[in-house]
Amino acid sequence: MKRLSAFLLVMFSFFYTNAQMNEGSDYKTALGVKVYPGAITVKHFFKPNTAIEGLGYLSSDGFRITGLYEKHFDIDGVDGLKWYVGGGGHLGIWSDSWKTKYPAREGGLAIGIDGAIGLDYKIKGVPLNLSFDWQPSFNIIGYNYFEGGWGGLGVRYTF
């Protein structure tokens, strides 16, 4: 228990210190959740307007991981607000119980391509990033289908 408490204290100190140093409208890395489909998300800028985003989704039916390459563009007049567009791919593995939700689809391996378009806002003075996007995808390997409903509200802690 002492080790866990010490670990949590060190992590809190690290995140707090980085948040204090990153109070501007930009951020380097952010970790949080995306409300639909309920994925864990991490976004990292490796150039000022170029980021990679990883998403991990887990359910009782299986899992899906998605990687996206995104280009961000400033929106004049609103500090911290950018729009972005990008693309990437996904890999998922689904059990046969997935058929109860989607009778036409089969369980098993799912590999496909993804797109993304959205808004990204870093709140000035607070280590918080909000995003809202649309992530259409097309499954190529496994059951072929177009999925137009991924994306949604992202809430991330920046550091």
Protein Blocks (a to p, Z undefined) as FASTA:
>chain_A
ZZmmmmmmmmmmmmmmmmmmmmcfbdfbdcdddfbgoiacddddfbfkbccdddddddfk
bccdddddddddddehiahiacddddddddddddfklmmmmmmbccdjdddddddddddd
ddehiacdddddddddddfbhcddddfkggcjdddddZZ
